[in-house]
Amino acid sequence: MSQSPDTTAAEPIIGIDLGTTNSLVAWCDATGPHIVESPQGRAVLPSVVRFDPTGGAPQAVGDEARRHAVEFPEHTIFSAKRLMGRGVDAVTGELAYLPYRVVEGERNTARIAVGKRIYTPQEISAYILRELKQWASARFGREVRKAVITVPAYFDDAQRQATRDAGRIAGLEVVRIVNEPTAAALAYDLDREQDATIVVYDFGGGTFDVSILKLQNGVFQVISTAGDTHLGGDDIDRSLVERIQSEIRAQFGQDIAFPPATRQAFRTFAEAAKIKLSQDDRAELEIDLGGERTYRRTITRAELESLMRPWIDKTLESCKRALRDGKLKPDAIDRVVMVGGSTRIPLVRRVVGEYFETEPYTALDPDRVVAMGAAVQAAILAGINREALLLDVIPLSLGIETLGGAVAKLIVRNTTVPAVARENFSTYVDGQTHVAINVCQGERELVADCRLIGAFELRNIPPMPAGLPKIEVTFIVDANGILTVEAVERRSEKRASIQVIPNHGLTRREVERMGLESYEHALADMTAHRLIDLRNQAKLDMRQIRKQLEKVGEAIDPDYRAEIETKMTAVQRYVDADDPEPNAFAEALTAMDHATIKLAELAIASTLREENLNNRP
């Protein structure tokens, strides 16, 4: 019999694992975390929602919806998490395998059409969260209103915000967003270990994450994280579906159609075969296609493993990237913790064990461990005595666009959250009263190679000469990984800010591409960035020199003026060149600056004379 919660205690905070395939809710007391069961005694809620044909209120959530998915294929929604915070162009490759309709919503967001209604993925997720909330409320005997919700570590800002929005729609105050691998480490009670380096390998239904944690004296510090927000058991199922469809077309003709009910059946059969082959060496498939056509097939474990191997290899690429970011080798890892339903597959455990040269740690149910960890974090926030501290990281670098299309990074990836960073900027145009602040996410040096995730303006700055305004930009990333950007012009104290809430997330491969390309193009990017900075500095300096020459007028020696003009001409050639040599450019700029030291002194003297004349009685 499960543990009963103390209903007389302070307002409870629950932990929720909002999963692609299944979702769970848990709570934690001084004895540890406990899974909350439904009034019918179910511990796991399938992340499936069925609507009536018109698209009205849901008819079923969870087991009932999944059980009849083949009967109602176009009205039964699953894997909504893979659409959360994403653009419709990011999911076009898999639309042919979904029995329900995904349509383009406002500003390219992916949405789901049911009958005459259009739902956001957040709304679908909210129905799942609301059901879990009801389970917990029934267990506590009062309404539960606060929750910690887990997300894949590599969820970007849009996907994290979408998760928070789903919680709000469900009537929950999301007090903390926690990365799934970090939650798993909390659930395993690994804080009792000393000086351990842990890898959490989280392979779920729709996403993959790997995090490396240093554990010491009850402190969980995430060293690095990597992953793919569009890689999971669903992809293994789809590979098997593609094999089945190909064979059916070869057997019965290329023109055979696969209506929504058939596509839903394919997915159901593929998932069942995958689960069976995790225990047995073979599985039998039999699908009635109608018209006296029946597809029969025996699938072996070896055959499934050959289909799976490319997906597992992709997870190892993320593992390599996390190790590289953490400056570690596989043999430096003390323990590998397996999380997520896909880690039940024998091939996954075997390959991961071989890569890290250690037996994977599977002491807890991989489907339940994330929810239990979320409950542990909820207990910490609720003040229940537990000597654990959670230090998570930012998965992608954050910065702003500067003149010429470069990115000034204020917070680099794998920085511990919460985090604050400040940097000063100025204007490049005389009399500028508005400054655009474009916020970027990614690892490259140029805006064109990163993702613009937010923009706002600092307005009504008093007109001043270029370079004189002092604009302080502050990035604040809270414990949930949500970014706020503030800008203030310190001379006038004009302010502006934005909580960066992108309309949709990164495309399927963008997160991975951003990380890999940062290594491949590092030298070229740094050179391009340096040239942008040199050009901007040269233009600003020459503008100032021309003003000084105009100010001193005839007071300057003609030969000295000619020398300055020669230095400026040399610099201008580098400014105008398509691909100037950076070191030579910098030397020419330095030579011009040294040559104009005396000019600056003459300009200051001229200004002082004017002030003295103006101040005479």
C-alpha positions as CSV (number, residue, x, y, z in Angstrom):
1,M,0.0,0.0,0.0
2,S,1.4,3.4,-0.9
3,Q,2.3,6.1,1.6
4,S,-0.5,8.5,2.6
5,P,0.4,12.2,2.5
6,D,0.0,14.5,5.5
7,T,-3.1,16.5,4.7
8,T,-2.6,18.9,7.6
9,A,0.8,20.1,6.4
10,A,1.4,23.4,4.5
11,E,0.2,23.7,0.9
12,P,1.7,20.8,-1.0
13,I,3.9,21.1,-4.1
14,I,3.8,18.1,-6.4
15,G,6.3,16.9,-9.0
16,I,5.2,16.1,-12.5
17,D,6.9,14.3,-15.4
18,L,5.1,15.6,-18.5
19,G,6.2,12.9,-20.9
20,T,5.9,12.3,-24.6
21,T,4.4,8.8,-24.1
22,N,3.4,8.7,-20.5
23,S,3.1,11.2,-17.6
24,L,3.3,10.8,-13.9
25,V,2.8,12.8,-10.7
26,A,4.6,12.3,-7.4
27,W,5.0,13.9,-3.9
28,C,7.8,13.7,-1.4
29,D,7.9,13.8,2.4
30,A,10.8,13.2,4.9
31,T,10.8,9.5,4.0
32,G,11.4,10.1,0.3
33,P,9.4,10.4,-3.0
34,H,6.2,8.5,-3.7
35,I,4.2,8.1,-7.0
36,V,0.6,9.3,-6.8
37,E,-1.9,6.8,-8.2
38,S,-5.2,7.5,-9.8
39,P,-8.4,6.8,-7.8
40,Q,-8.5,3.5,-9.9
41,G,-5.0,2.6,-8.8
42,R,-3.1,3.5,-12.0
43,A,0.4,5.0,-11.5
44,V,1.0,6.0,-15.2
45,L,-1.1,8.3,-17.3
46,P,-0.6,7.8,-21.1
47,S,-0.1,11.2,-22.7
48,V,-3.1,10.8,-25.0
49,V,-6.3,12.9,-25.3
50,R,-9.4,12.0,-27.4
51,F,-11.9,14.6,-28.5
52,D,-15.4,14.3,-30.0
53,P,-15.6,14.6,-33.7
54,T,-16.5,18.3,-33.5
55,G,-13.4,19.1,-31.5
56,G,-15.3,19.9,-28.3
57,A,-14.2,19.0,-24.8
58,P,-12.1,15.8,-24.4
59,Q,-14.0,12.6,-24.2
60,A,-11.1,10.7,-22.6
61,V,-7.6,11.3,-21.3
62,G,-5.1,8.6,-20.7
63,D,-5.7,4.8,-20.9
64,E,-9.2,5.1,-22.3
65,A,-8.1,7.4,-25.1
66,R,-5.1,5.2,-26.0
67,R,-7.2,2.0,-25.9
68,H,-9.5,3.3,-28.6
69,A,-7.0,5.3,-30.7
70,V,-7.4,3.1,-33.8
71,E,-11.2,3.6,-33.7
72,F,-10.9,7.4,-33.4
73,P,-7.5,8.1,-35.2
74,E,-8.2,11.7,-36.3
75,H,-9.5,12.7,-32.9
76,T,-7.0,11.0,-30.7
77,I,-3.9,13.2,-30.0
78,F,-0.6,11.7,-28.8
79,S,3.0,12.9,-28.7
80,A,1.9,16.6,-28.3
81,K,5.2,17.2,-26.4
82,R,7.1,16.9,-29.7
83,L,5.1,19.9,-31.0
84,M,5.5,22.1,-27.9
85,G,7.0,25.4,-28.7
86,R,7.9,24.4,-32.3
87,G,7.2,25.8,-35.7
88,V,5.2,23.8,-38.2
89,D,8.2,23.7,-40.6
90,A,10.1,21.8,-37.9
91,V,7.7,18.8,-37.9
92,T,6.8,18.5,-41.6
93,G,8.9,15.4,-42.0
94,E,6.7,13.3,-39.7
95,L,3.3,14.6,-40.6
96,A,2.7,11.7,-42.9
97,Y,2.9,9.3,-39.9
98,L,0.4,11.2,-37.7
99,P,-3.3,10.2,-38.1
100,Y,-4.4,13.6,-36.8
101,R,-3.9,16.9,-38.6
102,V,-1.2,19.4,-37.7
103,V,-1.7,22.8,-39.2
104,E,0.1,26.1,-39.2
105,G,-1.0,28.5,-36.6
106,E,-0.2,32.1,-35.9
107,R,3.4,33.1,-36.7
108,N,4.2,29.6,-38.0
109,T,3.4,27.7,-34.8
110,A,2.5,24.0,-35.0
111,R,-1.2,23.4,-34.0
112,I,-3.6,20.5,-34.0
113,A,-6.9,20.5,-35.9
114,V,-9.8,18.5,-34.5
115,G,-13.1,18.9,-36.2
116,K,-13.7,22.7,-36.4
117,R,-11.4,23.4,-33.5
118,I,-7.7,24.3,-33.5
119,Y,-5.7,23.4,-30.4
120,T,-2.2,24.4,-29.4
121,P,0.1,21.6,-28.1
122,Q,0.0,23.5,-24.8
123,E,-3.7,23.0,-24.5
124,I,-3.4,19.3,-25.2
125,S,-0.6,19.1,-22.5
126,A,-2.8,21.0,-20.2
127,Y,-5.6,18.3,-20.3
128,I,-2.9,15.8,-19.3
129,L,-1.6,18.0,-16.5
130,R,-5.2,18.7,-15.3
131,E,-5.8,15.0,-15.0
132,L,-2.6,14.5,-12.9
133,K,-3.6,17.5,-10.8
134,Q,-7.0,15.8,-10.0
135,W,-5.2,12.6,-9.0
136,A,-3.0,14.5,-6.6
137,S,-5.9,16.6,-5.3
138,A,-7.9,13.4,-4.6
139,R,-4.9,12.0,-2.8
140,F,-4.4,15.0,-0.6
141,G,-8.1,15.6,0.0
142,R,-7.8,19.3,-1.2
143,E,-6.9,21.1,-4.3
144,V,-3.3,21.0,-5.3
145,R,-2.2,24.2,-7.0
146,K,1.6,24.2,-7.2
147,A,3.9,22.0,-9.1
148,V,7.5,21.3,-10.3
149,I,7.4,20.2,-13.9
150,T,10.3,18.5,-15.7
151,V,11.5,19.2,-19.2
152,P,14.3,17.8,-21.4
153,A,17.5,19.5,-20.6
154,Y,17.9,20.6,-24.2
155,F,14.5,22.3,-24.4
156,D,15.0,25.8,-25.6
157,D,13.4,29.0,-24.3
158,A,10.3,28.5,-26.4
159,Q,9.7,25.0,-25.3
160,R,10.2,25.8,-21.6
161,Q,7.8,28.7,-21.8
162,A,5.3,26.5,-23.6
163,T,5.6,24.0,-20.7
164,R,4.9,26.8,-18.2
165,D,1.9,27.9,-20.2
166,A,0.5,24.4,-20.3
167,G,0.7,24.4,-16.5
168,R,-1.1,27.7,-16.2
169,I,-3.8,26.5,-18.5
170,A,-4.2,23.5,-16.3
171,G,-4.6,25.7,-13.2
172,L,-1.2,25.0,-11.8
173,E,1.4,27.5,-10.6
174,V,4.7,26.1,-12.0
175,V,7.1,27.0,-9.2
176,R,10.1,25.5,-11.0
177,I,11.1,23.9,-14.3
178,V,13.7,21.2,-13.7
179,N,15.7,19.4,-16.3
180,E,14.7,15.7,-16.5
181,P,18.3,14.2,-16.2
182,T,18.9,16.4,-13.1
183,A,15.6,15.3,-11.6
184,A,16.6,11.7,-12.1
185,A,19.8,12.2,-10.2
186,L,17.7,13.7,-7.3
187,A,15.4,10.6,-7.3
188,Y,18.4,8.2,-7.1
189,D,19.4,9.9,-3.9
190,L,22.9,10.3,-5.4
191,D,23.6,13.3,-3.2
192,R,24.8,10.8,-0.6
193,E,27.8,9.9,-2.8
194,Q,30.9,11.9,-2.5
195,D,33.1,13.2,-5.3
196,A,31.3,11.3,-8.0
197,T,31.0,12.1,-11.6
198,I,27.6,10.9,-13.0
199,V,26.2,10.6,-16.5
200,V,22.4,10.7,-16.7
201,Y,21.3,9.1,-20.0
202,D,17.7,10.0,-20.6
203,F,16.1,8.3,-23.7
204,G,12.4,8.8,-23.6
205,G,9.5,8.5,-26.0
206,G,10.1,11.8,-27.9
207,T,13.3,13.4,-26.6
208,F,16.9,12.5,-25.7
209,D,19.1,14.2,-23.1
210,V,22.5,13.5,-21.5
211,S,23.8,15.4,-18.6
212,I,27.1,15.1,-16.7
213,L,26.9,16.0,-13.0
214,K,29.5,16.5,-10.3
215,L,28.2,15.4,-7.0
216,Q,29.9,16.5,-3.8
217,N,28.6,17.1,-0.3
218,G,25.0,17.1,-1.4
219,V,25.5,19.5,-4.2
220,F,24.4,18.6,-7.7
221,Q,26.3,20.6,-10.2
222,V,25.5,20.1,-13.9
223,I,28.8,20.3,-15.8
224,S,27.5,20.0,-19.3
225,T,24.4,18.9,-21.1
226,A,23.6,17.8,-24.7
227,G,20.8,16.1,-26.5
228,D,18.1,16.3,-29.2
229,T,14.5,17.5,-28.5
230,H,13.3,15.4,-31.4
231,L,14.8,12.0,-30.8
232,G,13.2,9.1,-28.9
233,G,11.2,5.9,-28.9
234,D,8.7,7.5,-31.4
235,D,11.5,7.5,-34.0
236,I,12.2,3.8,-33.4
237,D,8.5,3.1,-33.9
238,R,8.4,5.2,-37.1
239,S,11.4,3.3,-38.5
240,L,9.5,0.0,-38.0
241,V,6.3,1.6,-39.5
242,E,8.3,2.6,-42.6
243,R,9.5,-0.9,-43.0
244,I,6.0,-2.3,-42.7
245,Q,4.6,0.2,-45.2
246,S,7.3,-0.5,-47.7
247,E,6.7,-4.2,-47.5
248,I,2.9,-3.8,-47.8
249,R,3.4,-1.7,-50.9
250,A,5.8,-4.2,-52.4
251,Q,3.3,-7.1,-51.7
252,F,0.0,-5.4,-52.6
253,G,0.9,-2.6,-54.9
254,Q,2.4,0.9,-54.7
255,D,-1.0,2.5,-54.9
256,I,-2.3,1.1,-51.7
257,A,-3.6,3.9,-49.3
258,F,-3.0,4.2,-45.6
259,P,-6.0,6.1,-44.1
260,P,-5.7,7.6,-40.6
261,A,-7.1,4.4,-38.8
262,T,-4.4,2.3,-40.6
263,R,-1.6,4.7,-39.7
264,Q,-2.7,4.6,-36.1
265,A,-2.8,0.8,-36.2
266,F,0.7,0.7,-37.6
267,R,2.0,2.8,-34.8
268,T,0.2,0.7,-32.2
269,F,1.6,-2.5,-33.7
270,A,5.1,-1.1,-33.9
271,E,5.1,0.1,-30.3
272,A,3.8,-3.3,-29.1
273,A,6.4,-5.2,-31.2
274,K,9.2,-3.0,-29.8
275,I,8.1,-3.7,-26.2
276,K,7.8,-7.4,-26.8
277,L,11.2,-7.7,-28.5
278,S,12.8,-6.1,-25.4
279,Q,11.9,-9.4,-23.7
280,D,11.6,-12.0,-26.5
281,D,13.6,-12.8,-29.6
282,R,10.7,-12.5,-32.1
283,A,7.3,-10.9,-32.4
284,E,4.4,-11.8,-34.8
285,L,2.6,-9.0,-36.7
286,E,-0.8,-9.5,-38.4
287,I,-2.6,-6.5,-39.9
288,D,-6.0,-6.7,-41.7
289,L,-5.8,-4.3,-44.6
290,G,-9.4,-4.9,-45.8
291,G,-10.4,-6.4,-49.2
292,E,-9.2,-9.8,-48.1
293,R,-5.7,-8.5,-47.8
294,T,-3.7,-9.4,-44.7
295,Y,-0.1,-8.5,-43.9
296,R,1.7,-11.1,-41.8
297,R,5.3,-10.8,-40.6
298,T,7.7,-12.2,-38.0
299,I,10.1,-9.6,-36.7
300,T,13.2,-10.7,-34.9
301,R,15.1,-8.7,-32.2
302,A,18.1,-8.6,-34.5
303,E,16.1,-7.0,-37.3
304,L,14.7,-4.4,-34.9
305,E,18.1,-3.7,-33.5
306,S,19.4,-3.0,-37.0
307,L,16.6,-0.4,-37.5
308,M,17.3,1.1,-34.1
309,R,21.1,1.4,-34.3
310,P,21.2,4.8,-36.2
311,W,19.0,6.4,-33.5
312,I,21.2,5.0,-30.7
313,D,24.3,6.2,-32.5
314,K,22.8,9.7,-32.5
315,T,22.4,9.5,-28.7
316,L,26.1,8.6,-28.5
317,E,27.0,11.7,-30.5
318,S,25.3,13.8,-27.9
319,C,27.2,11.9,-25.2
320,K,30.5,12.7,-26.9
321,R,29.5,16.4,-27.1
322,A,28.7,16.5,-23.4
323,L,32.0,14.9,-22.5
324,R,33.9,17.3,-24.8
325,D,32.1,20.3,-23.2
326,G,32.9,18.9,-19.8
327,K,36.6,18.2,-20.8
328,L,36.1,14.6,-19.7
329,K,36.8,11.1,-21.1
330,P,34.4,8.2,-20.9
331,D,36.7,6.5,-18.3
332,A,36.3,9.5,-16.0
333,I,32.6,8.6,-15.4
334,D,31.8,6.8,-12.1
335,R,28.2,5.9,-12.8
336,V,25.8,6.0,-15.8
337,V,22.1,6.4,-14.7
338,M,19.5,5.2,-17.2
339,V,16.3,7.1,-17.5
340,G,13.3,6.9,-19.8
341,G,11.2,4.0,-21.3
342,S,13.5,3.5,-24.3
343,T,16.4,2.5,-21.9
344,R,14.5,-0.7,-21.2
345,I,15.6,-1.9,-24.7
346,P,18.6,-4.4,-24.3
347,L,20.5,-2.9,-27.2
348,V,20.4,0.6,-25.6
349,R,21.8,-0.7,-22.3
350,R,24.5,-2.8,-24.0
351,V,25.7,0.0,-26.3
352,V,25.8,2.6,-23.5
353,G,27.6,0.3,-21.2
354,E,30.2,-0.4,-23.8
355,Y,30.7,3.2,-24.6
356,F,31.2,4.3,-20.9
357,E,32.9,1.0,-20.0
358,T,30.6,0.5,-17.0
359,E,27.4,-1.4,-16.3
360,P,24.5,1.1,-16.5
361,Y,22.7,1.8,-13.2
362,T,19.0,0.8,-13.3
363,A,18.0,0.5,-9.7
364,L,14.8,2.5,-10.2
365,D,12.0,2.2,-12.7
366,P,13.2,4.3,-15.6
367,D,9.6,5.4,-16.3
368,R,9.1,6.7,-12.8
369,V,12.4,8.2,-11.8
370,V,11.9,11.6,-13.3
371,A,8.6,12.2,-11.6
372,M,10.1,11.1,-8.3
373,G,13.0,13.5,-8.8
374,A,10.6,16.3,-9.5
375,A,8.9,15.5,-6.2
376,V,12.2,15.7,-4.4
377,Q,12.8,19.2,-5.9
378,A,9.3,20.2,-4.9
379,A,10.0,19.1,-1.3
380,I,13.1,21.2,-1.3
381,L,11.1,24.2,-2.4
382,A,8.4,23.5,0.1
383,G,10.9,23.6,2.9
384,I,10.9,19.9,3.8
385,N,14.3,19.2,5.3
386,R,16.6,17.7,2.7
387,E,20.3,18.6,2.3
388,A,20.5,18.8,-1.4
389,L,21.3,21.7,-3.7
390,L,20.5,21.7,-7.4
391,L,22.8,23.7,-9.8
392,D,21.6,23.4,-13.4
393,V,22.9,24.9,-16.6
394,I,21.9,26.8,-19.7
395,P,22.0,24.6,-22.8
396,L,22.7,27.3,-25.5
397,S,24.6,30.6,-25.4
398,L,22.7,33.9,-25.3
399,G,23.7,37.3,-26.6
400,I,22.7,40.4,-28.6
401,E,23.3,41.5,-32.1
402,T,25.9,44.3,-32.6
403,L,26.5,46.5,-35.5
404,G,27.5,44.6,-38.6
405,G,25.7,41.4,-37.7
406,A,28.0,40.0,-35.0
407,V,26.8,38.4,-31.8
408,A,28.1,39.7,-28.4
409,K,27.6,36.7,-26.1
410,L,26.7,37.6,-22.6
411,I,26.0,34.1,-21.2
412,V,27.7,31.1,-22.7
413,R,26.2,27.6,-22.8
414,N,26.7,25.3,-19.7
415,T,26.7,28.4,-17.4
416,T,25.0,27.5,-14.1
417,V,21.6,28.9,-13.5
418,P,20.3,31.2,-12.2
419,A,22.7,33.6,-14.0
420,V,23.1,37.3,-14.5
421,A,25.4,39.0,-17.0
422,R,25.9,42.7,-17.8
423,E,27.8,44.4,-20.6
424,N,28.0,48.0,-21.8
425,F,27.3,49.2,-25.4
426,S,27.0,52.5,-27.1
427,T,25.6,54.1,-30.3
428,Y,27.3,54.4,-33.7
429,V,25.2,57.2,-35.1
430,D,25.2,60.8,-33.9
431,G,21.9,61.9,-32.4
432,Q,20.5,58.4,-32.1
433,T,17.4,58.3,-29.9
434,H,16.3,54.7,-30.4
435,V,18.4,51.5,-30.0
436,A,17.1,48.1,-31.2
437,I,18.0,45.2,-28.9
438,N,18.0,41.9,-30.8
439,V,18.4,38.8,-28.6
440,C,20.1,35.7,-30.1
441,Q,20.6,32.1,-29.1
442,G,23.3,29.8,-30.5
443,E,27.0,29.1,-30.6
444,R,28.2,30.9,-33.8
445,E,29.7,34.3,-34.0
446,L,27.3,35.9,-36.5
447,V,23.6,36.6,-36.2
448,A,22.9,34.9,-39.5
449,D,24.1,31.6,-38.0
450,C,22.2,31.9,-34.8
451,R,18.5,32.1,-33.9
452,L,16.8,35.5,-33.2
453,I,14.6,34.7,-30.1
454,G,13.4,38.2,-29.1
455,A,13.6,41.9,-29.9
456,F,12.7,45.2,-28.2
457,E,13.7,48.9,-28.4
458,L,15.3,51.3,-25.9
459,R,13.5,54.5,-26.9
460,N,13.6,58.2,-26.1
461,I,17.4,58.4,-25.5
462,P,18.5,62.1,-25.4
463,P,20.4,62.8,-28.7
464,M,24.1,62.6,-28.1
465,P,27.3,62.1,-30.2
466,A,28.0,58.6,-31.3
467,G,29.8,56.6,-28.7
468,L,28.7,58.8,-25.8
469,P,25.6,57.0,-24.6
470,K,26.3,54.3,-22.0
471,I,23.8,51.5,-22.6
472,E,24.0,48.8,-20.0
473,V,22.4,45.5,-21.2
474,T,21.6,42.9,-18.5
475,F,20.7,39.2,-19.1
476,I,18.9,37.4,-16.3
477,V,18.2,33.7,-16.5
478,D,16.1,32.4,-13.7
479,A,16.2,28.9,-12.1
480,N,13.7,27.7,-14.7
481,G,15.9,28.8,-17.6
482,I,13.6,31.7,-18.6
483,L,15.4,34.7,-19.9
484,T,14.7,38.4,-19.2
485,V,16.7,41.1,-20.9
486,E,17.0,44.7,-19.6
487,A,18.6,47.7,-21.1
488,V,19.2,51.1,-19.5
489,E,21.0,54.2,-20.8
490,R,22.9,55.3,-17.7
491,R,23.2,59.0,-18.5
492,S,19.4,59.5,-18.9
493,E,18.2,56.4,-17.0
494,K,15.8,55.5,-19.8
495,R,14.9,51.8,-19.5
496,A,13.3,49.0,-21.4
497,S,13.0,45.2,-20.8
498,I,11.5,42.0,-22.2
499,Q,10.9,38.5,-21.0
500,V,12.0,36.5,-24.0
501,I,9.1,34.3,-25.1
502,P,9.8,33.1,-28.6
503,N,6.7,32.1,-30.7
504,H,8.2,28.7,-31.5
505,G,11.3,26.7,-30.8
506,L,14.3,25.6,-32.8
507,T,13.9,23.3,-35.7
508,R,14.7,19.6,-35.4
509,R,18.4,19.8,-36.1
510,E,19.1,23.4,-35.2
511,V,20.2,22.8,-31.6
512,E,22.5,20.0,-32.7
513,R,23.7,22.0,-35.7
514,M,24.5,25.1,-33.5
515,G,26.7,23.1,-31.3
516,L,28.6,21.2,-34.0
517,E,29.1,24.2,-36.3
518,S,30.5,26.2,-33.4
519,Y,33.5,23.8,-33.5
520,E,33.7,23.4,-37.3
521,H,33.6,27.1,-38.0
522,A,35.3,28.5,-34.9
523,L,38.3,30.1,-36.6
524,A,36.3,31.6,-39.5
525,D,33.6,32.9,-37.1
526,M,36.1,34.6,-34.8
527,T,37.9,36.2,-37.8
528,A,34.5,37.5,-39.1
529,H,33.6,38.8,-35.7
530,R,37.0,40.5,-35.3
531,L,36.6,42.2,-38.7
532,I,33.2,43.5,-37.8
533,D,34.6,45.0,-34.6
534,L,37.6,46.5,-36.4
535,R,35.3,48.1,-39.1
536,N,33.0,49.5,-36.4
537,Q,35.9,50.9,-34.4
538,A,37.5,52.4,-37.5
539,K,34.4,54.1,-38.6
540,L,33.8,55.5,-35.2
541,D,37.4,56.7,-34.8
542,M,37.5,58.3,-38.3
543,R,34.2,60.1,-37.6
544,Q,35.7,61.6,-34.5
545,I,39.0,62.5,-36.2
546,R,37.1,64.4,-39.0
547,K,35.3,66.4,-36.3
548,Q,38.6,67.2,-34.6
549,L,40.1,68.3,-37.9
550,E,37.2,70.6,-38.5
551,K,37.4,72.0,-35.0
552,V,41.1,72.9,-35.1
553,G,40.9,74.3,-38.7
554,E,44.0,76.2,-39.8
555,A,45.7,75.8,-36.4
556,I,47.1,72.4,-37.5
557,D,50.3,72.2,-39.4
558,P,49.7,71.2,-43.1
559,D,52.2,68.4,-43.0
560,Y,50.7,67.0,-39.9
561,R,47.2,67.2,-41.5
562,A,48.6,65.3,-44.6
563,E,50.1,62.6,-42.3
564,I,46.7,62.1,-40.6
565,E,44.9,61.9,-44.0
566,T,47.4,59.3,-45.2
567,K,46.8,57.2,-42.1
568,M,43.0,57.5,-42.5
569,T,43.2,56.6,-46.2
570,A,45.1,53.4,-45.3
571,V,42.5,52.5,-42.7
572,Q,39.7,53.2,-45.2
573,R,41.1,50.7,-47.6
574,Y,40.8,48.0,-45.0
575,V,37.2,49.1,-44.2
576,D,36.2,48.9,-47.9
577,A,38.1,45.6,-48.6
578,D,35.9,42.5,-48.9
579,D,38.3,40.2,-47.0
580,P,41.0,42.3,-45.3
581,E,43.8,40.6,-43.3
582,P,42.7,41.2,-39.6
583,N,46.2,41.8,-38.1
584,A,47.2,44.3,-40.8
585,F,43.9,46.0,-40.4
586,A,44.5,46.3,-36.6
587,E,48.0,47.6,-37.2
588,A,46.7,50.3,-39.5
589,L,44.1,51.3,-37.0
590,T,46.6,51.5,-34.2
591,A,48.9,53.6,-36.4
592,M,46.1,56.1,-37.1
593,D,45.2,56.3,-33.5
594,H,48.8,57.0,-32.5
595,A,49.1,59.6,-35.2
596,T,46.1,61.5,-33.9
597,I,47.1,61.8,-30.3
598,K,48.4,65.3,-30.9
599,L,45.2,66.2,-32.8
600,A,43.1,65.2,-29.9
601,E,45.2,67.5,-27.6
602,L,44.7,70.4,-30.1
603,A,41.0,69.8,-30.2
604,I,40.8,69.8,-26.4
605,A,42.8,73.1,-26.3
606,S,40.5,74.6,-28.9
607,T,37.4,73.7,-26.8
608,L,38.9,75.2,-23.7
609,R,39.7,78.4,-25.5
610,E,36.1,78.7,-26.8
611,E,34.8,78.1,-23.3
612,N,37.1,80.8,-21.8
613,L,35.9,83.3,-24.5
614,N,32.3,82.4,-23.8
615,N,32.7,82.8,-20.1
616,R,34.3,86.3,-20.3
617,P,32.1,89.1,-18.8
